[in-house]
Amino acid sequence: MKKGAKRMKHDRTTRIMRASLLALAVTVAASFILPGLARAQSGPAMKPQPAQVAAADAHAGHANHADHSQHANHANHADSDLKLPEDVVVRFPDVTLLDQNSRARSLKSDVIGDRIVVMDFVYTSCTTVCPVVSAIMGEVQQKLGGRVGRDVSLVSLTVDPVRDTPARLRDYARSRGAGAGWSWLTGSTTAVNDTLKGLGTWTPNFEDHPVVMMVGDGRSGKWTRFYGFADPAMLVAQVESLIAARAATRE
């Protein structure tokens, strides 16, 4: 590809990324400003929760790194053409993965089981979109509270199994404030790639992986894919919807 064409592609990537970040920044800002204005009418304003501040910092850090050329393709996938969430069919291959504590785990039977799941796909050396995705997961963890680890599981699957060893994932998980019920998975290249293919999120180059998050029910097999930087409230709403659907079937 000629230099001019490459430059045009890079410029387009940067514009898309900045537009996506601007929209996300507006959403995050609104989540702080609007409640604050409402509280100002009725009483003293409350300080933002630590997880909210961390998420906002992650969004800001992401903007600072968005122009790094080594992640240009990855950044381009953050927009993902702004697709709406869609229901998808997934397949779980019969492979063994490793969690952040080096325990052998089956994604289907051990990690998901009968639980409702929120899942993302990251790699620890990423300095652009992955920290934002992990911050979103952190907000989901906070909003769901004690249900994480009991009725709901959070799952982060690496797309770079060669570098992301269990120890490296464990350190990364700690840096992101991951608590009980949030599993970080890696494994052999074959096992991870087969899993990604079954979930519809595999790409030949892991740096080009699509920025998506998924919410599913291990019992019913219903899965929804969310593209780009999903609003944590939207992910939690989908979890609540699946919980309500379960309750309805018992009535």
FENWO-V520144 format. One record per residue. N is the residue number from 0. PHI is phi in whole degrees, -180 to 180 (none if undefined). OMEGA is omega as a letter, one per 20 degrees, with the letter a starting at -180 (* if undefined). D_FIRST is the distance of its C-alpha to the first C-alpha in whole Angstrom. Layout:
N | PHI | OMEGA | D_FIRST
N | PHI | OMEGA | D_FIRST
This chain:
0 | none | a | 0
1 | -68 | a | 4
2 | -59 | a | 7
3 | -60 | a | 8
4 | -67 | r | 6
5 | -62 | a | 6
6 | -63 | r | 10
7 | -62 | r | 11
8 | -64 | r | 10
9 | -64 | r | 12
10 | -62 | r | 15
11 | -65 | r | 15
12 | -59 | a | 16
13 | -63 | a | 18
14 | -63 | r | 20
15 | -63 | a | 21
16 | -64 | a | 22
17 | -65 | r | 24
18 | -64 | r | 26
19 | -64 | r | 26
20 | -64 | r | 28
21 | -62 | r | 30
22 | -63 | r | 31
23 | -67 | a | 32
24 | -63 | r | 34
25 | -62 | r | 36
26 | -62 | r | 37
27 | -64 | r | 38
28 | -61 | a | 40
29 | -62 | a | 42
30 | -65 | r | 43
31 | -93 | a | 44
32 | -71 | a | 46
33 | -63 | r | 47
34 | -61 | r | 49
35 | -64 | r | 50
36 | -64 | a | 51
37 | -64 | a | 53
38 | -68 | a | 55
39 | -64 | a | 56
40 | -78 | a | 58
41 | -118 | a | 60
42 | 176 | a | 60
43 | -62 | r | 59
44 | -74 | r | 55
45 | -94 | r | 54
46 | -76 | r | 51
47 | -59 | r | 48
48 | -68 | a | 48
49 | -54 | a | 46
50 | -66 | r | 43
51 | -67 | r | 42
52 | -64 | r | 42
53 | -62 | r | 40
54 | -65 | r | 38
55 | -64 | r | 37
56 | -63 | r | 37
57 | -66 | r | 34
58 | -62 | a | 32
59 | -66 | r | 33
60 | -63 | r | 31
61 | -61 | a | 28
62 | -63 | a | 28
63 | -67 | a | 28
64 | -99 | a | 25
65 | -63 | a | 23
66 | -91 | r | 20
67 | -63 | a | 20
68 | -65 | a | 16
69 | -65 | r | 17
70 | -114 | a | 18
71 | -60 | a | 16
72 | -66 | r | 15
73 | -61 | r | 19
74 | -63 | r | 20
75 | -62 | a | 18
76 | -74 | a | 20
77 | -62 | r | 23
78 | -74 | r | 23
79 | 47 | r | 23
80 | 59 | r | 23
81 | 52 | r | 27
82 | -70 | r | 28
83 | -78 | r | 32
84 | -56 | r | 34
85 | -143 | r | 34
86 | -74 | a | 37
87 | -135 | r | 35
88 | -102 | a | 36
89 | -118 | r | 36
90 | -134 | r | 37
91 | -107 | r | 38
92 | -69 | a | 38
93 | -83 | a | 41
94 | -130 | r | 39
95 | -107 | r | 40
96 | -111 | r | 39
97 | -121 | r | 40
98 | -90 | a | 41
99 | -67 | r | 41
100 | -104 | r | 44
101 | 67 | r | 43
102 | -87 | r | 45
103 | -71 | a | 44
104 | -138 | r | 43
105 | -92 | a | 43
106 | -59 | a | 41
107 | -70 | a | 43
108 | -91 | a | 46
109 | -91 | a | 46
110 | -87 | a | 44
111 | -85 | r | 44
112 | 57 | a | 47
113 | -100 | a | 49
114 | -92 | r | 47
115 | -91 | a | 45
116 | -129 | r | 42
117 | -115 | a | 39
118 | -129 | r | 36
119 | -134 | a | 33
120 | -136 | a | 30
121 | -142 | r | 29
122 | -144 | a | 28
123 | -71 | a | 30
124 | -86 | r | 27
125 | -71 | r | 26
126 | -116 | a | 26
127 | -112 | a | 25
128 | -78 | a | 26
129 | -61 | r | 28
130 | -60 | r | 31
131 | -69 | r | 31
132 | -60 | r | 31
133 | -65 | r | 34
134 | -66 | r | 36
135 | -62 | r | 36
136 | -62 | r | 37
137 | -62 | r | 40
138 | -68 | r | 41
139 | -62 | r | 42
140 | -57 | a | 44
141 | -65 | a | 46
142 | -67 | a | 46
143 | -82 | r | 47
144 | 58 | a | 50
145 | -68 | r | 52
146 | -72 | r | 51
147 | -70 | a | 48
148 | 96 | r | 49
149 | -110 | r | 51
150 | -99 | a | 50
151 | -126 | r | 47
152 | -116 | r | 44
153 | -105 | a | 41
154 | -133 | r | 38
155 | -117 | a | 35
156 | -108 | r | 33
157 | -70 | r | 31
158 | -106 | a | 27
159 | -129 | a | 27
160 | -66 | a | 30
161 | -64 | a | 29
162 | -95 | a | 30
163 | -85 | r | 32
164 | -75 | r | 35
165 | -55 | a | 38
166 | -64 | r | 40
167 | -67 | r | 36
168 | -65 | r | 36
169 | -63 | r | 40
170 | -65 | a | 39
171 | -65 | r | 37
172 | -61 | r | 39
173 | -63 | a | 42
174 | -67 | r | 39
175 | -97 | r | 39
176 | 75 | a | 42
177 | -69 | r | 42
178 | -108 | r | 46
179 | -61 | a | 48
180 | 92 | r | 46
181 | -113 | a | 42
182 | -95 | r | 41
183 | -118 | a | 38
184 | -118 | r | 37
185 | -141 | a | 35
186 | 157 | r | 35
187 | -67 | r | 34
188 | -58 | a | 30
189 | -64 | a | 31
190 | -64 | a | 34
191 | -67 | a | 32
192 | -63 | r | 29
193 | -62 | r | 32
194 | -67 | r | 33
195 | -62 | r | 30
196 | -64 | r | 29
197 | -65 | r | 33
198 | -92 | r | 32
199 | 75 | a | 29
200 | -127 | a | 27
201 | -85 | r | 25
202 | -138 | a | 21
203 | -59 | r | 20
204 | -110 | a | 19
205 | -61 | r | 21
206 | -69 | r | 20
207 | -98 | a | 18
208 | -62 | a | 22
209 | -67 | r | 23
210 | -89 | a | 25
211 | -136 | r | 28
212 | -132 | a | 32
213 | -132 | r | 35
214 | -127 | a | 39
215 | -148 | r | 41
216 | -116 | a | 44
217 | -64 | a | 45
218 | -84 | a | 48
219 | -88 | a | 47
220 | 80 | r | 43
221 | -83 | a | 42
222 | -131 | r | 39
223 | -126 | r | 37
224 | -105 | r | 33
225 | -112 | a | 32
226 | -99 | r | 29
227 | 72 | a | 27
228 | -84 | a | 30
229 | -70 | r | 33
230 | -69 | r | 36
231 | -54 | r | 39
232 | -63 | r | 42
233 | -69 | r | 40
234 | -65 | r | 39
235 | -65 | r | 43
236 | -62 | r | 44
237 | -68 | r | 43
238 | -61 | r | 44
239 | -61 | r | 48
240 | -64 | r | 47
241 | -69 | r | 47
242 | -64 | r | 50
243 | -66 | r | 52
244 | -64 | r | 51
245 | -64 | a | 52
246 | -62 | a | 56
247 | -65 | a | 56
248 | -73 | r | 56
249 | -88 | a | 59
250 | -81 | * | 61
